[in-house]
Amino acid sequence: MNMRTKRGILLACSLLLAALTAGCGRSSDNADGVKTVHIYQFKVEISEALASLKTEFEKEHPDIKLEVQSVGGGTDYGASLRAKFSSGDEPDIFTIGGNNERDMWLEYLEDLSGEAWAKDVKPLAAEQMTIDGKLYGMPMNLEGYGFIYNKDLFKKAGITEKPLTLTALREASEKLKAAGITPFANGYQEWFVLGNHNVNMPFAQQPNPEAFIAGLTDGSKTFAGDPIFSKWIDLLDLTVEYGNKNPLSTDYNTQVTMLASGEAAMMQQGNWTQGQIDGIDPNLNLGILPMPIDDTPEDNDKLYVGVPSNWVINKNSPVKEEAKVFLNWLVTSETGKKYITKEFQFIPALDNIKGTEEDLGALGAEVLAYTDKDQALTWNWTRLPNGMPQELSSSIQGYLGGKLTKEGMLKEFQINWDNLSVQ
């Protein structure tokens, strides 16, 4: 082999090495042989606990270093993540939502089906990150919502049983009103309260939500005439009839404060409000009620449970094996499991991790109990056309403000769906 051939081979190897490592945009190897795993995630509320977790992991794995960046709050995490990939500064582990976001990022996602922890993922949590039997993400946690209610105010009003039908909920609301208690605190100024959570009900109650959504797109299904959407409007009307004044100018913080201060007995929210409520009154006796849309209690005794985000691994990462080591440790080691429940206060999405009411709060414990009893309905806003939740919220607000009839609201739903689903 002559010198020119050797140089050609060396150059080819150098170019190949550059191509293989360019995807991550920065070195993952330290001079001492320690591998660095770059993590990019959006839950800023756990950033402090993640810093402590990093220290614990690195003690047990001296050959792996974690670099964690948390981006959220007022920052658009999705836009910042796309910017990182566009610049070549790709993280090794990052967080995304399911369904539409899964599909958008699929070309970058490592198949995690063969990981030891995959068998423990709750089916409800695995579904949104699975394609053709392959699991592309580890769910961070579960969250669930319904009507959070003050048990002591219910008792004061003489309500002795959970109202699991629309008729029973109306009767309970009448009793609360007679006792001088506002039944519902409605934060209908917030688009996500209506456009994500509230209108998710008639999607989730469909026999097959995914097929129904596909039918809306191909024209075989419509909002108008769908009996489940008609029932949902009945519940929406009831919350306004027995709710606070000016719901369309009531924001999230005001809504939560009304419930936490005892001004109202119920609100449509989820277990994520536990910390804020405890900050106002840690001694409230709280629970979560299902949101009944008709008078069949067996169909209504369910909460809406989903995964807000998932850990995923960049399949082009040069340290993806080390990234797998970290995720495996996070959900199988005693240290990792302790952080998930006690420090992050997450409802675990894996069956091998147990969370107590002391760890999760009363609301989180109830969501977990409903999930484990298979009494959970799905979150579907991640399946909708981009921008559709905001449009749904705008139409609902128009209806609640008297600018649209029921028929007009459903017609607007259809027009916006047709426009957005063809983009």
C-alpha positions, -999 to +999 in steps of 0.1 A: +000+000+000+016+033-010+016+066+010-011+082-012-035+053-006-028+054+031-035+092+032-068+086+012-079+060+037-070+082+066-090+111+050-120+089+043-119+077+079-117+113+092-146+124+071-166+094+082-159+101+118-169+138+113-201+127+097-209+103+125-202+129+152-216+160+135-252+151+145-246+160+181-228+192+175-204+189+204-180+164+219-194+137+242-160+124+252-138+140+279-100+136+280-103+112+309-126+088+289-158+099+307-188+101+283-211+131+286-249+127+280-266+160+270-302+162+283-328+188+271-361+189+289-391+212+295-402+207+331-385+236+348-403+228+380-381+197+385-348+214+374-335+217+410-343+181+418-327+170+385-295+187+396-295+166+427-304+135+407-274+141+384-250+141+414-265+108+426-262+092+392-227+103+386-216+089+419-228+055+409-216+059+372-182+077+373-177+070+336-208+090+326-215+127+331-249+143+327-254+178+313-290+189+319-307+219+304-342+227+314-362+251+291-398+260+298-418+285+317-422+315+294-400+299+267-414+279+238-397+246+244-408+231+210-393+260+191-361+260+211-357+222+205-362+226+168-336+254+168-311+231+185-315+204+159-313+230+130-280+243+144-266+208+147-265+211+185-285+180+190-292+166+226-287+130+234-319+128+255-348+151+250-385+153+259-415+154+235-452+148+236-469+118+220-488+110+188-483+141+165-450+151+182-438+114+181-445+114+143-428+147+138-395+136+155-397+099+145-366+100+122-345+109+153-360+085+178-342+054+191-364+023+194-366+015+231-388-016+229-359-039+239-351-020+271-357-039+304-381-013+317-404-013+286-425-042+299-434-022+330-449+009+311-486+011+318-505+004+285-522+038+286-488+055+288-472+034+261-499+038+235-490+074+224-453+065+218-458+032+200-458+026+163-461-010+148-453-025+182-422-004+187-419+019+218-400+051+210-402+069+244-402+065+282-432+083+297-421+109+323-452+106+344-490+104+344-514+133+350-551+132+353-581+155+356-618+156+364-637+178+388-616+185+418-639+189+448-639+199+484-653+170+504-661+191+534-682+215+514-700+185+499-707+172+534-719+206+546-744+207+517-756+172+526-741+154+496-733+119+507-725+101+475-703+109+445-725+123+417-717+099+388-745+109+365-754+143+350-787+143+369-769+135+402-744+163+394-773+188+389-789+177+422-755+181+440-751+215+425-786+225+437-777+214+472-745+234+472-763+265+459-789+261+486-762+260+512-747+293+499-718+276+481-708+283+445-707+248+429-682+254+401-651+277+397-648+279+359-615+293+345-628+295+310-605+324+300-578+298+295-577+282+261-562+250+274-590+245+300-615+244+272-595+235+241-575+207+256-592+193+287-629+201+284-635+193+248-614+162+252-643+146+269-664+139+237-633+127+219-623+103+247-658+090+251-660+078+215-659+040+211-626+044+192-612+080+196-584+075+171-608+062+144-633+090+151-605+116+147-595+099+114-631+100+103-633+137+109-604+142+086-616+119+058-652+131+060-668+100+073-675+116+107-689+151+116-692+171+148-729+180+140-752+151+148-727+132+169-746+122+201-716+123+224-707+159+215-744+168+221-742+152+256-709+170+263-726+204+256-752+195+283-724+192+309-707+224+297-740+242+301-745+228+336-710+241+348-719+276+336-754+275+351-740+267+385-707+284+382-690+317+391-698+349+375-678+360+344-662+326+337-647+339+304-626+365+323-616+340+350-580+328+346-563+297+359-549+312+391-582+328+400-600+295+394-576+275+417-577+302+444-615+301+444-614+264+451-585+265+476-601+293+496-634+276+499-653+300+476-663+272+453-668+234+458-656+221+424-633+230+395-623+212+363-585+207+368-560+180+375-536+167+400-510+193+389-528+219+410-521+201+443-490+222+451-507+255+444-537+245+465-515+233+493-498+267+492-531+283+501-546+257+524-527+224+529-555+210+551-582+208+525-600+175+522-599+170+484-609+144+458-614+141+421-649+135+406-655+120+371-672+144+347-705+128+338-721+136+304-752+114+308-770+092+332-750+059+328-728+058+359-708+028+347-696+048+317-689+080+336-669+067+366-636+074+349-609+102+349-590+115+319-554+104+322-524+109+300-487+115+297-476+152+295-442+143+281-418+115+273-380+109+276-366+100+241-331+091+229-316+106+198-308+076+176-279+095+160-262+101+194-227+087+198-235+081+235-269+065+231-258+034+250-249+057+280-282+075+276-300+041+279-280+034+310-293+066+326-330+061+317-328+025+329-313+036+362-339+063+366-368+039+367-352+007+382-328+019+409-341+027+443-325+062+441-342+069+407-376+057+418-374+078+450-367+109+430-396+102+406-422+099+434-408+119+464-388+147+447-405+152+414-438+142+429-447+124+397-474+099+393-454+069+381-462+057+346-444+023+351-459-005+372-427-012+390-427+022+407-452+028+435-463+062+447-481+068+481-506+095+489-479+110+511-456+113+481-482+123+454-509+141+474-545+131+476-552+141+440-522+122+425-531+091+445-566+092+432-555+095+396-532+066+401-559+045+417-583+052+387-555+043+363-547+010+380-584+000+381-585+006+343-610+035+348-591+060+327-600+077+294-574+090+270-560+125+263-566+132+226-555+168+219-521+155+208-539+137+179-557+168+166-545+190+137-519+216+147-537+247+161-570+229+165-572+230+203-569+268+202-596+271+176-619+248+195-614+269+226-622+301+207-655+286+194-665+273+228-658+308+243-680+322+215-708+299+224-705+306+262-704+343+254-737+341+235-721+348+200-727+313+187-756+287+190-748+251+198-752+244+161-730+273+152-703+262+175-702+227+160-702+242+126-672+263+134-655+231+148-660+215+114-649+244+093-616+248+113-610+211+114-614+209+076-591+239+071-563+227+095-563+190+086-554+196+050-522+216+058 
